[in-house]
Amino acid sequence: MRYVSPGREYERDSRYLTTRITADGREGFPVEPGRYRLVVARACPWASRAVVVRRLLGLEEALPMAVAGPTHDDRSWTFDLDPGGRDPVLGIERLQEAYLARDPGYDRGITVPAIVDVPTGQVVTNDFARMTLDLSLEWAAYHREGAPDLYPRALRPEIDAVNEVVYEEVNNGVYRAGFAGSQEAYASAYGRLFARLDRLTERLGASRYLVGDTITEADVRLFTTLVRFDAVYHGHFKCNRRKLAETPVLWAYARDLFQTPGFGDTVDFDHIKRHYYLVHDDINPTGIVPAGPDLSGWLAPHGREALGGRPFGDGTPPAPVSAGERVPPDHTPLPS
């Protein structure tokens, strides 16, 4: 759902369902393996955060996942990838049904990611920012052996501070540029976006990861925007000062993460492009989906090992993606 302020600036609807699933069940929804279903769309950067974190932590069995198709109409995301167009567990055709089961008068965005309580068929939460932190903290009893600490206690204040500016000026900044309602609003969003990318370039020029010497929540949140940059944000959202592939430090950083198990093996470029170029028909009224860009560069050597750091700290990489969750090989350059 979009809003445009009186100044023609894009404003995101942030009225989320903020109920939390916690280890102690203090809000009525205790962590229980198999009870909930994580509904995502691989096209969506906010949902992709949850997909990456779930995989890094090894929560695939504890928190099963439903994948919606890459496009939707004004009503909601649909399960058109599943046989018969219905999610095989929830038995619904549209994610909207799970929101209305929670609140028949629900009038906010039907967004992904969403976690659905399978016994009741109701959405528990779509608060994407809190969701991934809770996967790290509240679901810890079900993490795989060797799971990384994506939100280490000593680094949380710094991670939170980085996440705040990255969200405002990069994650959401590309949307403010793409959905701007005036030249002035666009120019402001464009300037803020690239000023922040310049600062991130300086930061990452001397450090392999955003905070500390291992992958953290901060890297996940920046990655899901960077991986979409050349495919959609550069052209479709007019964020075209330069491509990611023309920005050496950020391009190497993004490739480093893409080639790390748990990141690139969750990315579906076909879904990403079809979503943005088909759903945003006000921006792209012809519905033409670009053939490019060339994706082979994502597997090129990045050289970031020279900066040190250990991706998983004292942990280990996740196991290969299960057959049922693999991205089709023609939708992404798969890391070996």
Stockholm file with secondary structure:
# STOCKHOLM 1.0

chainA/1-336         MRYVSPGREYERDSRYLTTRITADGREGFPVEPGRYRLVVARACPWASRAVVVRRLLGLEEALPMAVAGPTHDDRSWTFDLDPGGRDPVLGIERLQEAYLARDPGYDRGITVPAIVDVPTGQVVTNDFARMTLDLSLEWAAYHREGAPDLYPRALRPEIDAVNEVVYEEVNNGVYRAGFAGSQEAYASAYGRLFARLDRLTERLGASRYLVGDTITEADVRLFTTLVRFDAVYHGHFKCNRRKLAETPVLWAYARDLFQTPGFGDTVDFDHIKRHYYLVHDDINPTGIVPAGPDLSGWLAPHGREALGGRPFGDGTPPAPVSAGERVPPDHTPLPS
#=GR chainA/1-336 SS CEEECTTSCEEECCCCCBCCCBTTCTTSCBCCTTTEEEEEETTCHHHHHHHHHHHHHTCTTTSCEEEECSCBCSSCBBCTTSGGGSCTTTCCSBTHHHHHHHCTTCCSCCCSSEEEETTTTEEEECCHHHHHHHHHHTTGGGCCTTCCCSSCGGGHHHHHHHHHHHIIIIITHHHHHHTCSSHHHHHHHHHHHHHHHHHHHHHHHSCSSSSTTSCCHHHHHHHHHHHHIIIIITTTTCCCSSCGGGSHHHHHHHHHHHTSTTSGGGCCHHHHHHHHHHHCTTTCTTCCCCCCCCCGGGGSCCCGGGGCCCTTTTSCCCCCCCGGGCCCGGGSCCCC
#=GC SS_cons         CEEECTTSCEEECCCCCBCCCBTTCTTSCBCCTTTEEEEEETTCHHHHHHHHHHHHHTCTTTSCEEEECSCBCSSCBBCTTSGGGSCTTTCCSBTHHHHHHHCTTCCSCCCSSEEEETTTTEEEECCHHHHHHHHHHTTGGGCCTTCCCSSCGGGHHHHHHHHHHHIIIIITHHHHHHTCSSHHHHHHHHHHHHHHHHHHHHHHHSCSSSSTTSCCHHHHHHHHHHHHIIIIITTTTCCCSSCGGGSHHHHHHHHHHHTSTTSGGGCCHHHHHHHHHHHCTTTCTTCCCCCCCCCGGGGSCCCGGGGCCCTTTTSCCCCCCCGGGCCCGGGSCCCC
//
